[in-house]
Structure formats: C-alpha cells, structure tokens
C-alpha cells in the first residue's frame, strides 16, 4: 500500500505516510485498500462529514489500470456520498504542464464519472489545484468545512474562484 501511494503521487503532494495512518484513526477519515482477485488494486484516502466526502487520494496499481478499477472505486465513493457532494482536487490541466497528457486523461476520467469542475481552486503550501465535484453549486464555505475535517487545527487551504488564479472556468487546458 505504501509503495503504491509513493509511486502514484509526487513527493510535494504526499502527506507523510505516518500521518495518513494516524489520521485514519479518526472516525471521519478513511484510508482504504481495494483488492481484486487477491491483489492490491487501489488505495483511497478520504474525509467524510455531514457536509460531504472529499477524496484526497485515489491510486490504482499499474497492474490494474485500464480494467475499470478506478471507475468502480469512484462509483463506490459516489454511493457512499449519497446526496452529499463528492469533491476532490486535481492539478489544473494546463497544456504547457510537464505532465499535460496525464492531467488531460485524469480530467476526462473524472468527467466520465460525473465529477466536474466547480470553478474553484484549492490553494495550499504545495500548489494550486482545481476542485471537482459531483455538485457544481457547492459553496467555498462548504468545501472548507469538508476539507477542514481532515486536520481541524493545521490544514487551512484557501478556496478561491478559479479565474482569480488563472485557471479557466471549466478547467480546460489553456
């Protein structure tokens, strides 16, 4: 599980693995392993509250990519969210980004799953991320409340309109 987590996300975007484990002891935070045919298929790390479900990490093992695992895991997260919003953030899909094709594919994956741009960005010490959700009318305050459940005292990202930081409204590549 740790190896998949470390391979899937750049150093700058990863919380220390020990912090994931400690946070998962809190009732609202889930670190989950998804197994298919006896093999590690994916991992997810999410925070859940009455306000909604925020998916911080979704990583599918290399061996399981292209087999519908990511879609199945995301569908389960949507079921769990129910009528509450499922939200997550991604790197903005700028055409000039070093990993532009990966960002474009990621956006397409989430769009197919009904998770699209909210027109807002989350800004923290590691960078600026486009916020996607199953409910486009989710307020900045509600997003702050959901994310604030992750680490109530220490994690306070800014939530701003995407246009304020130069990210196109729909998250399309510039």
C-alpha atoms as an extended CHARMM CRD file, in Angstrom:
* protein
*
       174  EXT
         1         1  UNK       CA              0.0000000000        0.0000000000        0.0000000000  PROA      1               0.0000000000
         2         2  UNK       CA              2.7350000000        2.4400000000        0.9290000000  PROA      2               0.0000000000
         3         3  UNK       CA              4.6360000000        1.6740000000       -2.2650000000  PROA      3               0.0000000000
         4         4  UNK       CA              1.5920000000        2.3810000000       -4.4430000000  PROA      4               0.0000000000
         5         5  UNK       CA              0.9750000000        5.6310000000       -2.5720000000  PROA      5               0.0000000000
         6         6  UNK       CA              4.5770000000        6.7480000000       -3.0460000000  PROA      6               0.0000000000
         7         7  UNK       CA              4.6520000000        5.7980000000       -6.7490000000  PROA      7               0.0000000000
         8         8  UNK       CA              1.3190000000        7.4290000000       -7.5440000000  PROA      8               0.0000000000
         9         9  UNK       CA              1.8660000000       10.9020000000       -6.0970000000  PROA      9               0.0000000000
        10        10  UNK       CA              4.7860000000       13.3240000000       -6.3230000000  PROA      10              0.0000000000
        11        11  UNK       CA              6.6840000000       13.9760000000       -3.0730000000  PROA      11              0.0000000000
        12        12  UNK       CA              5.3340000000       17.5120000000       -2.8380000000  PROA      12              0.0000000000
        13        13  UNK       CA              1.7120000000       16.2830000000       -2.9800000000  PROA      13              0.0000000000
        14        14  UNK       CA              2.0650000000       13.4740000000       -0.4440000000  PROA      14              0.0000000000
        15        15  UNK       CA              1.2960000000       13.7550000000        3.2290000000  PROA      15              0.0000000000
        16        16  UNK       CA              3.7500000000       11.7350000000        5.3180000000  PROA      16              0.0000000000
        17        17  UNK       CA              2.5530000000        8.1270000000        5.2910000000  PROA      17              0.0000000000
        18        18  UNK       CA              2.5430000000        8.0010000000        9.0910000000  PROA      18              0.0000000000
        19        19  UNK       CA              0.1620000000       10.9660000000        9.1130000000  PROA      19              0.0000000000
        20        20  UNK       CA             -2.2350000000        9.0570000000        6.8530000000  PROA      20              0.0000000000
        21        21  UNK       CA             -2.2370000000        6.1830000000        9.3140000000  PROA      21              0.0000000000
        22        22  UNK       CA             -2.7260000000        8.4210000000       12.3610000000  PROA      22              0.0000000000
        23        23  UNK       CA             -5.4930000000       10.4420000000       10.6760000000  PROA      23              0.0000000000
        24        24  UNK       CA             -7.2330000000        7.2070000000        9.6680000000  PROA      24              0.0000000000
        25        25  UNK       CA             -7.7740000000        6.5090000000       13.3680000000  PROA      25              0.0000000000
        26        26  UNK       CA            -10.2040000000        9.4500000000       13.3870000000  PROA      26              0.0000000000
        27        27  UNK       CA            -13.7660000000        8.4450000000       12.5710000000  PROA      27              0.0000000000
        28        28  UNK       CA            -14.1920000000       10.8110000000        9.6460000000  PROA      28              0.0000000000
        29        29  UNK       CA            -11.0060000000        9.8380000000        7.7780000000  PROA      29              0.0000000000
        30        30  UNK       CA            -10.6570000000        6.6190000000        5.7890000000  PROA      30              0.0000000000
        31        31  UNK       CA             -7.5490000000        5.0330000000        4.3600000000  PROA      31              0.0000000000
        32        32  UNK       CA             -8.7960000000        2.0740000000        2.3340000000  PROA      32              0.0000000000
        33        33  UNK       CA             -7.2180000000       -0.7240000000        0.3750000000  PROA      33              0.0000000000
        34        34  UNK       CA             -9.2210000000       -2.1010000000       -2.5450000000  PROA      34              0.0000000000
        35        35  UNK       CA             -8.4110000000       -5.6920000000       -3.5050000000  PROA      35              0.0000000000
        36        36  UNK       CA             -9.3510000000       -7.5100000000       -6.7110000000  PROA      36              0.0000000000
        37        37  UNK       CA             -8.6100000000      -11.1890000000       -7.1890000000  PROA      37              0.0000000000
        38        38  UNK       CA             -6.3710000000      -11.2400000000       -4.1350000000  PROA      38              0.0000000000
        39        39  UNK       CA             -4.1740000000       -8.3990000000       -5.4440000000  PROA      39              0.0000000000
        40        40  UNK       CA             -3.8660000000       -4.7900000000       -4.3780000000  PROA      40              0.0000000000
        41        41  UNK       CA             -5.9860000000       -2.9270000000       -6.9150000000  PROA      41              0.0000000000
        42        42  UNK       CA             -6.2300000000        0.5970000000       -5.4880000000  PROA      42              0.0000000000
        43        43  UNK       CA             -5.9990000000        2.7660000000       -2.4170000000  PROA      43              0.0000000000
        44        44  UNK       CA             -8.1540000000        5.7030000000       -1.3830000000  PROA      44              0.0000000000
        45        45  UNK       CA             -7.8110000000        8.3010000000        1.3350000000  PROA      45              0.0000000000
        46        46  UNK       CA            -10.8840000000       10.4090000000        2.0810000000  PROA      46              0.0000000000
        47        47  UNK       CA            -12.5130000000       12.5880000000        4.6990000000  PROA      47              0.0000000000
        48        48  UNK       CA            -16.2430000000       12.3750000000        5.2730000000  PROA      48              0.0000000000
        49        49  UNK       CA            -18.7180000000       14.5280000000        7.1720000000  PROA      49              0.0000000000
        50        50  UNK       CA            -22.3440000000       15.6040000000        7.0790000000  PROA      50              0.0000000000
        51        51  UNK       CA            -21.1700000000       18.2530000000        4.6010000000  PROA      51              0.0000000000
        52        52  UNK       CA            -19.8010000000       15.8040000000        2.0500000000  PROA      52              0.0000000000
        53        53  UNK       CA            -16.9900000000       13.4580000000        1.1130000000  PROA      53              0.0000000000
        54        54  UNK       CA            -13.5960000000       14.7420000000       -0.0200000000  PROA      54              0.0000000000
        55        55  UNK       CA            -11.3680000000       12.2700000000       -1.8390000000  PROA      55              0.0000000000
        56        56  UNK       CA             -7.7670000000       13.2750000000       -1.2880000000  PROA      56              0.0000000000
        57        57  UNK       CA             -6.0650000000       10.3100000000       -2.9130000000  PROA      57              0.0000000000
        58        58  UNK       CA             -7.1510000000        7.6700000000       -5.4050000000  PROA      58              0.0000000000
        59        59  UNK       CA             -4.3800000000        5.4840000000       -6.7880000000  PROA      59              0.0000000000
        60        60  UNK       CA             -4.8320000000        2.4130000000       -8.9630000000  PROA      60              0.0000000000
        61        61  UNK       CA             -1.9830000000       -0.0900000000       -9.2060000000  PROA      61              0.0000000000
        62        62  UNK       CA             -0.1870000000       -0.2580000000      -12.5400000000  PROA      62              0.0000000000
        63        63  UNK       CA             -1.2880000000       -3.8710000000      -12.9960000000  PROA      63              0.0000000000
        64        64  UNK       CA             -4.9650000000       -2.9480000000      -12.6060000000  PROA      64              0.0000000000
        65        65  UNK       CA             -5.0960000000        0.1870000000      -14.7820000000  PROA      65              0.0000000000
        66        66  UNK       CA             -7.4480000000        0.0200000000      -17.7290000000  PROA      66              0.0000000000
        67        67  UNK       CA             -9.5630000000       -2.7060000000      -16.1140000000  PROA      67              0.0000000000
        68        68  UNK       CA            -12.2970000000       -0.4740000000      -14.6750000000  PROA      68              0.0000000000
        69        69  UNK       CA            -10.9000000000       -0.4720000000      -11.1430000000  PROA      69              0.0000000000
        70        70  UNK       CA            -10.7080000000        3.3120000000      -10.8470000000  PROA      70              0.0000000000
        71        71  UNK       CA            -14.2420000000        3.6840000000      -12.1640000000  PROA      71              0.0000000000
        72        72  UNK       CA            -15.5540000000        1.0390000000       -9.7540000000  PROA      72              0.0000000000
        73        73  UNK       CA            -13.8040000000        2.6330000000       -6.7740000000  PROA      73              0.0000000000
        74        74  UNK       CA            -15.0820000000        6.0700000000       -7.7240000000  PROA      74              0.0000000000
        75        75  UNK       CA            -18.6220000000        4.6880000000       -8.1460000000  PROA      75              0.0000000000
        76        76  UNK       CA            -18.3940000000        3.2420000000       -4.6220000000  PROA      76              0.0000000000
        77        77  UNK       CA            -17.2590000000        6.6190000000       -3.2830000000  PROA      77              0.0000000000
        78        78  UNK       CA            -20.2320000000        8.2680000000       -5.0190000000  PROA      78              0.0000000000
        79        79  UNK       CA            -22.5940000000        5.7100000000       -3.4750000000  PROA      79              0.0000000000
        80        80  UNK       CA            -21.1190000000        6.3920000000       -0.0620000000  PROA      80              0.0000000000
        81        81  UNK       CA            -21.5310000000       10.1530000000       -0.5230000000  PROA      81              0.0000000000
        82        82  UNK       CA            -25.1920000000        9.6620000000       -1.4080000000  PROA      82              0.0000000000
        83        83  UNK       CA            -26.9180000000       13.0340000000       -1.7550000000  PROA      83              0.0000000000
        84        84  UNK       CA            -23.8940000000       14.8310000000       -0.3220000000  PROA      84              0.0000000000
        85        85  UNK       CA            -21.2540000000       16.1580000000       -2.6910000000  PROA      85              0.0000000000
        86        86  UNK       CA            -18.2090000000       14.0840000000       -3.5350000000  PROA      86              0.0000000000
        87        87  UNK       CA            -15.3440000000       16.5040000000       -4.0960000000  PROA      87              0.0000000000
        88        88  UNK       CA            -11.6660000000       16.1460000000       -4.9530000000  PROA      88              0.0000000000
        89        89  UNK       CA             -8.8980000000       18.2160000000       -6.4310000000  PROA      89              0.0000000000
        90        90  UNK       CA             -6.5650000000       17.7290000000       -9.3790000000  PROA      90              0.0000000000
        91        91  UNK       CA             -3.6780000000       19.5340000000      -10.9750000000  PROA      91              0.0000000000
        92        92  UNK       CA             -5.0940000000       22.0870000000      -13.4290000000  PROA      92              0.0000000000
        93        93  UNK       CA             -4.8790000000       20.6250000000      -16.9530000000  PROA      93              0.0000000000
        94        94  UNK       CA             -2.6320000000       23.2780000000      -18.4740000000  PROA      94              0.0000000000
        95        95  UNK       CA             -1.4510000000       22.4270000000      -21.9820000000  PROA      95              0.0000000000
        96        96  UNK       CA              2.1100000000       23.5070000000      -21.1220000000  PROA      96              0.0000000000
        97        97  UNK       CA              2.4000000000       21.4180000000      -17.9370000000  PROA      97              0.0000000000
        98        98  UNK       CA              5.1780000000       18.7980000000      -17.9650000000  PROA      98              0.0000000000
        99        99  UNK       CA              2.5480000000       16.0760000000      -17.4480000000  PROA      99              0.0000000000
       100       100  UNK       CA             -0.1590000000       17.7200000000      -19.5790000000  PROA      100             0.0000000000
       101       101  UNK       CA             -1.3590000000       14.4730000000      -21.1770000000  PROA      101             0.0000000000
       102       102  UNK       CA             -1.7140000000       12.7750000000      -17.7890000000  PROA      102             0.0000000000
       103       103  UNK       CA             -3.7060000000       15.7600000000      -16.4850000000  PROA      103             0.0000000000
       104       104  UNK       CA             -5.9530000000       15.7170000000      -19.5540000000  PROA      104             0.0000000000
       105       105  UNK       CA             -6.6520000000       11.9820000000      -19.1430000000  PROA      105             0.0000000000
       106       106  UNK       CA             -7.3650000000       12.4510000000      -15.4360000000  PROA      106             0.0000000000
       107       107  UNK       CA             -9.8980000000       15.2180000000      -16.1820000000  PROA      107             0.0000000000
       108       108  UNK       CA            -11.5700000000       13.0480000000      -18.8350000000  PROA      108             0.0000000000
       109       109  UNK       CA            -11.7900000000       10.1280000000      -16.3790000000  PROA      109             0.0000000000
       110       110  UNK       CA            -13.4980000000       12.2550000000      -13.7420000000  PROA      110             0.0000000000
       111       111  UNK       CA            -15.8600000000       13.8730000000      -16.2860000000  PROA      111             0.0000000000
       112       112  UNK       CA            -16.9880000000       10.4150000000      -17.4630000000  PROA      112             0.0000000000
       113       113  UNK       CA            -17.7130000000        9.6130000000      -13.8090000000  PROA      113             0.0000000000
       114       114  UNK       CA            -19.8340000000       12.7560000000      -13.3740000000  PROA      114             0.0000000000
       115       115  UNK       CA            -17.2540000000       14.6700000000      -11.3400000000  PROA      115             0.0000000000
       116       116  UNK       CA            -16.5970000000       18.0450000000      -12.9840000000  PROA      116             0.0000000000
       117       117  UNK       CA            -15.1130000000       21.4400000000      -12.2780000000  PROA      117             0.0000000000
       118       118  UNK       CA            -16.6700000000       23.6080000000       -9.5940000000  PROA      118             0.0000000000
       119       119  UNK       CA            -14.9220000000       26.6870000000      -10.9710000000  PROA      119             0.0000000000
       120       120  UNK       CA            -12.9450000000       26.8460000000       -7.7120000000  PROA      120             0.0000000000
       121       121  UNK       CA             -9.3690000000       26.1090000000       -6.7610000000  PROA      121             0.0000000000
       122       122  UNK       CA             -7.8190000000       24.8740000000       -3.5380000000  PROA      122             0.0000000000
       123       123  UNK       CA             -4.5210000000       26.5540000000       -2.7190000000  PROA      123             0.0000000000
       124       124  UNK       CA             -2.1950000000       25.1590000000       -0.0970000000  PROA      124             0.0000000000
       125       125  UNK       CA              1.5500000000       25.1310000000        0.5330000000  PROA      125             0.0000000000
       126       126  UNK       CA              2.1020000000       22.5870000000       -2.2350000000  PROA      126             0.0000000000
       127       127  UNK       CA              0.2910000000       24.3870000000       -5.0370000000  PROA      127             0.0000000000
       128       128  UNK       CA             -2.9710000000       25.2520000000       -6.7280000000  PROA      128             0.0000000000
       129       129  UNK       CA             -5.4730000000       22.5390000000       -7.5510000000  PROA      129             0.0000000000
       130       130  UNK       CA             -8.7380000000       22.5870000000       -9.4680000000  PROA      130             0.0000000000
       131       131  UNK       CA            -11.6630000000       21.4000000000       -7.3250000000  PROA      131             0.0000000000
       132       132  UNK       CA            -14.0350000000       18.9240000000       -8.9510000000  PROA      132             0.0000000000
       133       133  UNK       CA            -17.3240000000       17.7360000000       -7.5050000000  PROA      133             0.0000000000
       134       134  UNK       CA            -20.4960000000       15.8370000000       -8.2210000000  PROA      134             0.0000000000
       135       135  UNK       CA            -22.3240000000       19.0660000000       -7.2810000000  PROA      135             0.0000000000
       136       136  UNK       CA            -21.1470000000       22.1280000000       -9.1710000000  PROA      136             0.0000000000
       137       137  UNK       CA            -23.0530000000       24.5270000000       -6.9160000000  PROA      137             0.0000000000
       138       138  UNK       CA            -21.0340000000       23.5440000000       -3.8390000000  PROA      138             0.0000000000
       139       139  UNK       CA            -20.0190000000       26.6740000000       -1.9320000000  PROA      139             0.0000000000
       140       140  UNK       CA            -16.4720000000       27.6170000000       -0.9980000000  PROA      140             0.0000000000
       141       141  UNK       CA            -17.5270000000       27.5620000000        2.6550000000  PROA      141             0.0000000000
       142       142  UNK       CA            -18.8590000000       24.0140000000        2.3600000000  PROA      142             0.0000000000
       143       143  UNK       CA            -15.6310000000       22.9120000000        0.6910000000  PROA      143             0.0000000000
       144       144  UNK       CA            -13.6610000000       24.4810000000        3.5700000000  PROA      144             0.0000000000
       145       145  UNK       CA            -15.8150000000       22.6130000000        6.0930000000  PROA      145             0.0000000000
       146       146  UNK       CA            -15.3280000000       19.2690000000        4.3750000000  PROA      146             0.0000000000
       147       147  UNK       CA            -11.5620000000       19.6680000000        3.9720000000  PROA      147             0.0000000000
       148       148  UNK       CA            -11.2570000000       21.0930000000        7.4880000000  PROA      148             0.0000000000
       149       149  UNK       CA            -12.3220000000       17.7330000000        8.8750000000  PROA      149             0.0000000000
       150       150  UNK       CA             -9.0360000000       16.2570000000        7.6770000000  PROA      150             0.0000000000
       151       151  UNK       CA             -6.8970000000       18.1610000000       10.1560000000  PROA      151             0.0000000000
       152       152  UNK       CA             -9.0940000000       20.6470000000       12.0020000000  PROA      152             0.0000000000
       153       153  UNK       CA             -6.2840000000       22.6940000000       13.5090000000  PROA      153             0.0000000000
       154       154  UNK       CA             -3.4570000000       22.5070000000       10.9960000000  PROA      154             0.0000000000
       155       155  UNK       CA             -4.7670000000       22.3610000000        7.4190000000  PROA      155             0.0000000000
       156       156  UNK       CA             -6.4050000000       25.5230000000        6.1770000000  PROA      156             0.0000000000
       157       157  UNK       CA             -6.1810000000       25.7560000000        2.4000000000  PROA      157             0.0000000000
       158       158  UNK       CA             -7.6250000000       28.7310000000        0.6020000000  PROA      158             0.0000000000
       159       159  UNK       CA            -10.5970000000       28.1270000000       -1.6810000000  PROA      159             0.0000000000
       160       160  UNK       CA            -10.8210000000       30.7260000000       -4.4580000000  PROA      160             0.0000000000
       161       161  UNK       CA            -12.5800000000       31.1850000000       -7.7880000000  PROA      161             0.0000000000
       162       162  UNK       CA            -10.5020000000       29.5230000000      -10.4890000000  PROA      162             0.0000000000
       163       163  UNK       CA            -10.4770000000       32.6910000000      -12.6060000000  PROA      163             0.0000000000
       164       164  UNK       CA             -8.7460000000       34.5800000000       -9.7610000000  PROA      164             0.0000000000
       165       165  UNK       CA             -5.6830000000       32.3610000000      -10.1700000000  PROA      165             0.0000000000
       166       166  UNK       CA             -5.7960000000       31.9790000000      -13.9680000000  PROA      166             0.0000000000
       167       167  UNK       CA             -7.4550000000       28.5730000000      -14.1950000000  PROA      167             0.0000000000
       168       168  UNK       CA            -10.1540000000       28.5370000000      -16.9070000000  PROA      168             0.0000000000
       169       169  UNK       CA            -13.7190000000       28.1850000000      -15.5470000000  PROA      169             0.0000000000
       170       170  UNK       CA            -14.2910000000       24.6870000000      -16.8900000000  PROA      170             0.0000000000
       171       171  UNK       CA            -10.7500000000       23.5820000000      -16.1360000000  PROA      171             0.0000000000
       172       172  UNK       CA             -9.8930000000       23.2630000000      -19.8220000000  PROA      172             0.0000000000
       173       173  UNK       CA             -6.2700000000       23.4580000000      -20.8000000000  PROA      173             0.0000000000
       174       174  UNK       CA             -5.0810000000       26.9550000000      -21.6490000000  PROA      174             0.0000000000
